[in-house]
Structure formats: structure tokens, C-alpha cells
């Protein structure tokens, strides 16, 4: 969607009827001026013996001219508002009403502009939501397709382990579809978290296994945020201590880790290495995750922008072989899921490549 010609204006207090420039005041001044003109002309007529009919004509002409001027100043903004409202009704949210008045019409113009801003923001959020949902649906569909095609082509056997992997992808796809049915709560900013305690090592092992399965899929299968066939990047898991546990929503954390891995794989060099580290945080059941790659890294000037939606970076040759660069949604979705937990995500210092650090708060600390 194209940006509107005007920026969002800072809200100000309505003037209402107390403003010295209100329409009521202007109409009152119009009546007073008309009376003064008529009275003045009458006094002139009495002193100069001018005929009353000339005084009446002059008084009417002067009053009509002043009335016409005031009426034009009131109707011209209404015509502008009508044109803007008609454009909004046709789906064009870029037009705005000029806010150069300090009366009730100025308040109305400000209200119309705020309405247009809100409608434009909602339309943009709707499109971004559709893009986000499409982005999240690609991964389980690609993984399930990879498993089924390998079975059909005889690459792998339909053993219980392979079928369990396919079932897990199908179940995740079902959970994502259920999320679509809960869009009303998402639009209202109310997204429930299903937190529970889980063991980090087996959980992350499953996430990396799914990532490997998608990465080794055949050419043309769409993965997380782009169509690429990177099967030369080694994924390494480092959890310390091995019995580490965390308290969070596993489905949301799956979104975080899967998108970070997908992003790291795309930016890795040929035969590169992506490492996922997990450590215990400072609070009970808290968790610190790191995803490191060996790619070109992210310039410090871009650190604050990497989690913006549709941002695909500006580094030279940022994507590894076989990658199309994606849609720029993976890191934005990861930040959204981390924010839901009240955690933090950001780019951290690294000697080589890119290092993304995620901190999850775990259980809230009890007051002493």
C-alpha cells in the first residue's frame, strides 16, 4: 500500500464551544456586524438627509457580502471533507483533510484524519497478518511434503519413526489453522500463552530435526520464509546443563527457534555451521537462547531494523547459495513471539557471522 501524502498528526484537544474561533462565535460576530452596519448607515442617513431606500440597499449589499464570505469559509472545508470521506469509502486511505482551522470544523477534520490513519493502519495490519500466516504455514507443509515424497520415491521407508515425524508436522499444521480461528483475539491484542515446563534438550532436538528435514527437501519446495534448497549447512545443538528445563509456550518458542534457524541457514556460506545454544537464565525456569551462523553478519547500523517486517537487510550478497532471501518476516514473527512472553530478542556481538540472543523470563520471581 502506498504511503499517504501527509504524516500522522499529533492529537490536540478539541476546541469545542469555548474557542474564540468557534462557529457560534463567528455567527454571532456576523449578526453584530450586520447590526452595526445597518445602524451606522441609518445614522449617516439622518445626518445627511440620504433617502432611506438607498440606506436599505447599501445595508443589504454589505450584509450579503459578509454573509457570503462567512458561508464560503464554512462550506469549503465541508466539500473537502466530503471528497476525503468518499475516497475512504472507496478504499483509498491516503487522502487527508487540511487541518488549518481552530473551530468545530477543524475538530471534525482532525477526527476524519485520525479515522483515515486508523483504517490505513488496520488495512496494513490485515495484509501483514495474511503474510505472517502464509509464512508460518509454509514450514509444516514443506516438511510434510518432503516426508511423503521421500516415501513415494523410495528414498525412505514408511517406518514408525518417519510416520511419527509426518504426524508431528500435521499436528503443527493443525495448531496453526486453529490460530487462524482465533484471529479476533489476535486483533484485540489478546493472544493466550499456553506455558508449561519442558526439557530443553529433547525439545530443541526436535526443532532442529524438523529444520534438517525441510532443508533436505527437494528443489522447489517452499520452506520457512523463502524457496531455497540449502542442505549443506550443519546444525549443531549445545544445551548446558543437559537436564536444563524452561517454562514457556513450546509452540511459540518453536516459531522463534525455527525462524531464527531458517534465517541463519539462508545467510550461511557453503558448508557452514549454525549453532543453537541454550543456557539457564537468572530467574527460575528462565532460558537464554543463542543462534549463531558463519555468514557475513549484520552491520551495527542495521541492528535496530533487522526485526522489522519485510526488512531483508542491506549487506552485500547477504544470502547463501540456493537462497532467494525470503520475505523478511521470519525475524519479525520471532520478535512477536518473544514479546508475548515478556522476553527480549536482539542482535549481540559476535566475532564471526550473526548472533541472535533470546532471553525468556521463565517463572516470575516470588516477593520476599
C-alpha positions as CSV (number, residue, x, y, z in Angstrom):
1,X,0.0,0.0,0.0
2,X,1.4,3.4,-0.9
3,X,2.0,5.9,1.8
4,X,-0.2,8.9,2.2
5,X,1.0,12.4,1.4
6,X,0.6,13.5,5.0
7,X,2.2,12.2,8.1
8,X,0.3,11.3,11.2
9,X,-0.6,14.4,13.1
10,X,-0.2,14.8,16.8
11,X,-3.6,14.8,18.6
12,X,-4.7,18.0,20.2
13,X,-7.5,18.9,22.5
14,X,-10.8,19.8,20.7
15,X,-11.8,23.4,20.8
16,X,-15.5,22.9,21.3
17,X,-17.7,25.9,22.1
18,X,-15.2,27.7,24.3
19,X,-12.8,28.6,21.4
20,X,-12.8,32.3,20.4
21,X,-12.8,31.0,16.8
22,X,-15.8,28.7,17.1
23,X,-18.6,28.7,14.5
24,X,-21.0,30.0,17.2
25,X,-18.7,33.0,17.8
26,X,-18.4,33.6,14.0
27,X,-22.1,33.6,13.5
28,X,-22.6,36.0,16.5
29,X,-20.0,38.3,15.1
30,X,-21.8,38.2,11.7
31,X,-25.0,39.3,13.4
32,X,-23.3,42.1,15.3
33,X,-21.5,43.4,12.2
34,X,-24.8,43.4,10.2
35,X,-26.5,45.4,13.0
36,X,-23.6,47.8,13.3
37,X,-23.6,48.4,9.5
38,X,-27.3,49.0,9.4
39,X,-27.2,51.3,12.5
40,X,-24.2,53.2,11.1
41,X,-25.9,53.7,7.7
42,X,-29.1,54.9,9.4
43,X,-27.1,57.5,11.4
44,X,-25.4,58.7,8.3
45,X,-28.8,58.9,6.6
46,X,-30.2,61.0,9.4
47,X,-27.3,63.5,9.3
48,X,-27.0,63.8,5.6
49,X,-30.7,63.5,4.6
50,X,-30.0,60.5,2.5
51,X,-33.1,58.6,1.4
52,X,-34.0,55.6,3.4
53,X,-34.2,53.3,0.3
54,X,-30.5,53.9,-0.5
55,X,-29.5,53.1,3.0
56,X,-31.6,49.9,2.9
57,X,-30.0,48.8,-0.4
58,X,-26.4,49.5,0.9
59,X,-27.1,47.7,4.1
60,X,-28.4,44.6,2.3
61,X,-25.5,44.5,-0.1
62,X,-22.9,44.8,2.7
63,X,-24.7,42.2,4.8
64,X,-24.9,39.8,1.9
65,X,-21.2,40.2,1.1
66,X,-20.2,39.5,4.6
67,X,-22.6,36.5,4.9
68,X,-21.3,35.1,1.6
69,X,-17.7,35.3,2.9
70,X,-18.5,33.6,6.1
71,X,-20.7,30.9,4.4
72,X,-17.8,30.1,2.0
73,X,-15.4,29.7,4.8
74,X,-17.8,27.2,6.4
75,X,-18.8,25.2,3.3
76,X,-15.4,24.9,1.6
77,X,-14.0,22.6,4.3
78,X,-17.2,20.6,4.2
79,X,-16.6,20.0,0.5
80,X,-13.0,18.9,1.2
81,X,-14.2,16.5,3.9
82,X,-16.9,15.1,1.7
83,X,-14.3,14.3,-1.0
84,X,-12.0,12.7,1.5
85,X,-14.8,10.6,3.0
86,X,-15.8,9.5,-0.5
87,X,-12.2,8.4,-1.1
88,X,-12.1,6.5,2.1
89,X,-15.4,4.7,1.3
90,X,-13.7,3.5,-2.0
91,X,-10.7,2.1,-0.1
92,X,-8.3,5.0,-0.6
93,X,-6.9,5.8,2.8
94,X,-4.1,8.1,1.6
95,X,-6.0,11.4,1.4
96,X,-6.3,13.7,4.3
97,X,-8.3,16.9,5.2
98,X,-6.4,20.1,5.8
99,X,-6.3,21.0,9.5
100,X,-5.9,24.7,9.3
101,X,-8.9,25.8,11.3
102,X,-9.4,26.3,15.0
103,X,-13.1,25.7,15.3
104,X,-15.6,22.8,15.2
105,X,-14.8,22.1,11.5
106,X,-11.1,21.8,12.5
107,X,-12.0,19.3,15.1
108,X,-14.1,17.3,12.5
109,X,-11.1,17.4,10.1
110,X,-8.8,16.1,12.8
111,X,-11.3,13.3,13.6
112,X,-11.6,12.3,9.9
113,X,-7.8,12.2,9.6
114,X,-7.5,10.1,12.7
115,X,-10.1,7.7,11.3
116,X,-8.2,7.5,8.0
117,X,-5.0,6.8,9.8
118,X,-6.6,4.0,11.8
119,X,-8.3,2.5,8.8
120,X,-5.0,2.6,6.9
121,X,-3.2,1.0,9.8
122,X,-5.8,-1.7,10.1
123,X,-5.6,-2.5,6.4
124,X,-1.8,-2.7,6.6
125,X,-2.0,-4.9,9.6
126,X,-4.5,-7.2,7.8
127,X,-2.2,-7.6,4.9
128,X,0.8,-8.2,7.2
129,X,-1.3,-10.8,9.2
130,X,-2.1,-12.7,6.0
131,X,1.6,-12.6,5.1
132,X,2.6,-13.8,8.5
133,X,0.1,-16.7,8.5
134,X,1.2,-17.7,5.0
135,X,4.8,-17.6,6.2
136,X,4.1,-19.8,9.2
137,X,2.1,-22.4,7.2
138,X,4.9,-23.0,4.7
139,X,7.2,-24.8,7.1
140,X,5.0,-27.7,8.2
141,X,3.5,-28.1,4.7
142,X,7.0,-28.2,3.2
143,X,8.2,-30.8,5.8
144,X,5.1,-33.0,5.4
145,X,5.5,-32.9,1.6
146,X,9.2,-33.8,1.9
147,X,8.4,-36.8,4.0
148,X,5.7,-38.1,1.7
149,X,7.7,-37.5,-1.5
150,X,10.6,-39.4,0.0
151,X,8.3,-42.3,0.9
152,X,6.7,-42.3,-2.6
153,X,10.1,-42.2,-4.3
154,X,11.5,-44.9,-2.2
155,X,14.2,-42.7,-0.6
156,X,12.9,-43.6,2.9
157,X,10.7,-46.3,4.2
158,X,7.3,-45.7,5.9
159,X,8.6,-46.8,9.2
160,X,7.1,-45.7,12.5
161,X,9.7,-43.0,13.1
162,X,9.1,-41.4,9.7
163,X,5.4,-41.5,10.1
164,X,5.7,-40.0,13.6
165,X,7.7,-37.1,12.0
166,X,4.9,-36.7,9.4
167,X,2.3,-36.8,12.1
168,X,4.1,-34.2,14.1
169,X,4.1,-31.8,11.1
170,X,0.4,-32.5,10.5
171,X,-0.3,-31.7,14.2
172,X,1.6,-28.5,14.0
173,X,-0.2,-27.6,10.8
174,X,-3.5,-28.2,12.7
175,X,-2.4,-25.9,15.5
176,X,-1.6,-23.2,13.1
177,X,-5.0,-23.5,11.5
178,X,-6.6,-23.2,14.9
179,X,-4.7,-20.0,15.4
180,X,-6.5,-18.7,12.3
181,X,-9.8,-19.3,14.0
182,X,-8.6,-17.2,16.9
183,X,-7.9,-14.0,14.9
184,X,-10.4,-11.9,16.8
185,X,-8.4,-12.2,20.0
186,X,-5.2,-11.6,18.0
187,X,-6.7,-8.4,16.5
188,X,-7.6,-7.2,20.0
189,X,-4.0,-7.9,21.2
190,X,-5.1,-10.8,23.4
191,X,-3.1,-13.9,22.5
192,X,-3.2,-16.6,25.1
193,X,0.1,-18.3,26.0
194,X,0.0,-22.0,27.0
195,X,3.1,-22.0,29.2
196,X,4.3,-25.2,30.7
197,X,7.6,-26.7,31.9
198,X,9.6,-28.7,29.4
199,X,13.0,-30.2,28.9
200,X,15.1,-28.1,26.6
201,X,17.4,-30.7,25.0
202,X,14.7,-33.1,23.6
203,X,12.6,-30.1,22.6
204,X,15.3,-28.3,20.7
205,X,16.5,-31.6,19.2
206,X,13.0,-32.0,17.6
207,X,13.1,-28.4,16.3
208,X,16.5,-29.0,14.7
209,X,15.3,-32.3,13.2
210,X,12.4,-30.7,11.5
211,X,14.7,-27.9,10.2
212,X,17.0,-30.5,8.8
213,X,14.1,-32.3,7.2
214,X,12.9,-29.1,5.5
215,X,16.5,-28.2,4.4
216,X,17.0,-31.5,2.7
217,X,13.7,-31.3,0.8
218,X,13.8,-31.3,-3.0
219,X,14.3,-28.2,-5.0
220,X,11.3,-26.0,-5.4
221,X,9.7,-26.9,-2.0
222,X,8.9,-23.7,-0.2
223,X,10.5,-23.6,3.3
224,X,10.1,-21.1,6.2
225,X,10.4,-17.7,4.5
226,X,11.6,-18.5,1.0
227,X,12.2,-21.1,-1.6
228,X,15.7,-22.5,-1.1
229,X,17.4,-25.9,-1.1
230,X,20.2,-25.4,1.5
231,X,21.2,-28.9,2.5
232,X,24.9,-28.2,3.1
233,X,24.6,-26.3,6.4
234,X,25.3,-28.3,9.5
235,X,23.1,-27.6,12.5
236,X,24.6,-28.0,15.9
237,X,22.9,-28.0,19.3
238,X,24.6,-27.0,22.5
239,X,22.5,-27.3,25.7
240,X,24.1,-26.8,29.1
241,X,23.4,-28.4,31.5
242,X,21.8,-31.3,29.6
243,X,18.9,-31.6,32.1
244,X,18.0,-27.9,31.5
245,X,14.3,-27.1,31.8
246,X,12.3,-24.0,30.9
247,X,8.8,-22.6,31.4
248,X,7.3,-21.1,28.3
249,X,4.8,-21.8,25.5
250,X,6.5,-24.5,23.4
251,X,4.5,-23.7,20.2
252,X,5.6,-20.0,20.3
253,X,9.2,-20.9,21.1
254,X,9.1,-23.3,18.2
255,X,8.2,-20.3,16.0
256,X,11.2,-18.4,17.4
257,X,13.8,-21.1,17.0
258,X,12.6,-22.3,13.6
259,X,12.6,-18.8,12.1
260,X,16.0,-18.0,13.6
261,X,17.4,-21.2,12.2
262,X,15.8,-20.6,8.8
263,X,17.3,-17.1,8.7
264,X,20.7,-18.3,9.8
265,X,20.7,-21.1,7.2
266,X,19.9,-18.7,4.4
267,X,22.8,-16.4,5.4
268,X,25.3,-19.2,5.9
269,X,28.2,-19.8,3.5
270,X,28.5,-23.1,1.7
271,X,29.1,-26.0,4.2
272,X,28.7,-23.5,7.0
273,X,27.6,-24.2,10.6
274,X,24.6,-22.9,12.6
275,X,24.8,-23.4,16.3
276,X,21.8,-23.2,18.7
277,X,22.9,-22.7,22.3
278,X,20.7,-22.9,25.4
279,X,21.6,-21.8,28.9
280,X,19.8,-21.2,32.2
281,X,18.7,-17.7,32.8
282,X,18.9,-15.7,36.0
283,X,15.3,-16.5,37.1
284,X,13.7,-19.9,37.9
285,X,12.9,-21.8,34.7
286,X,14.2,-18.9,32.6
287,X,16.1,-19.5,29.4
288,X,18.7,-17.9,27.3
289,X,18.9,-19.0,23.6
290,X,21.5,-18.1,21.1
291,X,21.5,-18.8,17.3
292,X,24.9,-18.2,15.6
293,X,25.8,-18.5,12.0
294,X,29.0,-18.1,10.0
295,X,27.6,-15.7,7.4
296,X,28.6,-12.1,6.6
297,X,26.9,-10.8,9.8
298,X,24.7,-7.7,10.2
299,X,26.2,-4.2,10.3
300,X,25.7,-2.5,13.6
301,X,23.8,0.3,11.9
302,X,21.2,-2.3,10.9
303,X,20.8,-3.9,14.3
304,X,17.7,-1.9,15.2
305,X,16.0,-2.7,11.9
306,X,16.5,-6.5,11.5
307,X,13.3,-7.3,13.3
308,X,11.1,-5.0,11.2
309,X,8.6,-6.7,8.9
310,X,9.7,-7.1,5.3
311,X,13.3,-6.0,6.1
312,X,15.7,-8.1,4.2
313,X,19.0,-6.4,5.1
314,X,21.4,-4.3,3.1
315,X,24.6,-6.3,3.4
316,X,26.5,-7.2,0.2
317,X,25.5,-10.7,-1.0
318,X,23.6,-11.4,2.2
319,X,22.2,-14.8,1.2
320,X,23.9,-18.1,0.8
321,X,23.8,-20.3,-2.3
322,X,20.3,-21.6,-3.2
323,X,18.5,-18.9,-1.1
324,X,16.2,-16.2,-2.5
325,X,16.4,-14.1,0.6
326,X,12.9,-14.8,1.9
327,X,10.2,-12.3,2.6
328,X,11.7,-10.5,5.6
329,X,9.0,-11.8,8.0
330,X,10.8,-14.6,10.0
331,X,12.6,-12.3,12.5
332,X,9.5,-10.1,12.9
333,X,7.5,-13.2,13.9
334,X,10.3,-14.3,16.2
335,X,10.2,-10.9,18.0
336,X,6.4,-11.0,18.2
337,X,6.5,-14.4,20.0
338,X,9.3,-13.3,22.3
339,X,7.4,-10.1,23.2
340,X,4.4,-12.2,24.1
341,X,6.5,-13.9,26.8
342,X,7.8,-10.6,28.1
343,X,11.3,-11.6,26.9
344,X,14.0,-9.9,24.9
345,X,15.5,-10.6,21.5
346,X,18.3,-8.8,19.7
347,X,21.5,-8.9,17.8
348,X,24.6,-9.5,20.0
349,X,28.3,-9.0,19.5
350,X,30.0,-11.8,17.6
351,X,33.5,-12.4,16.3
352,X,32.1,-14.0,13.2
353,X,28.7,-14.1,11.5
354,X,25.5,-13.1,13.2
355,X,24.5,-13.9,16.8
356,X,20.9,-13.6,17.9
357,X,20.3,-13.6,21.6
358,X,16.8,-14.5,23.1
359,X,16.0,-14.2,26.8
360,X,12.8,-15.7,28.2
361,X,11.8,-14.8,31.8
362,X,10.5,-18.1,32.9
363,X,8.6,-18.2,36.2
364,X,8.0,-14.8,37.9
365,X,10.1,-14.2,41.0
366,X,8.2,-14.5,44.3
367,X,8.2,-11.4,46.5
368,X,10.4,-11.8,49.6
